[in-house]
């Protein structure tokens, strides 16, 4: 695979980043998760609105190095893909990581409370009962979480989302809290459940439709922005 990322950041960095991401078959959100950035940051880089610093550029270079040992199927033209011969010279640690990731995606089949194991929480009994004895057993959720303040509604919602994603029963998530809680939802879902959500502002809504297209699968928007 031809190298994209040298020591210095070239003027056409936006095109290089976009091309590299597409070659890997990643969304902007997925690339952001791989290098520890936000979706909005990747979006601004690819649009040329901001320039990555040397730390992030180094992260991109390391990601390129880590995948360079894999069969470069994405470098071939569609009509040539069938002629690619796969060898076994890749770094075994990369292969092991891919296998482990696939194995963990089925963790819920052997542990019904798998989300608890992979999240930074210790849920209370009423939170476990709500998620595992009630919510997850519904084909289509018809519950209203209306506990008192501090009862852990964010925890229950995060557990439910994490379990549903593990079970591949949901793809798109929209959270609509009061305006004052938007940042709290984004922070807690990221910190406690490793779930990255993008906040949609009133300006985003007025400028177009942020609820469709790339990067729209996990969004948080305040009820004021949505209804305003």
Secondary structure by P-SEA (a helix, b strand, c coil): cccccccccccaaaaaaaaaaaaacccaaaaaaaacccaaaaaaaaaccccccaaaaaaaaaaaaaaccccccccccccccccccccccccaaaaaaaaaaaaaaaccccccccccccccccccaaaaaaccccccccccccccccccccccaaaaaaaaaaaaaaaccccbbbbbccccaaaaaaaaaaacccbbbbbbcaaaaaaccccccccccccccccccccc
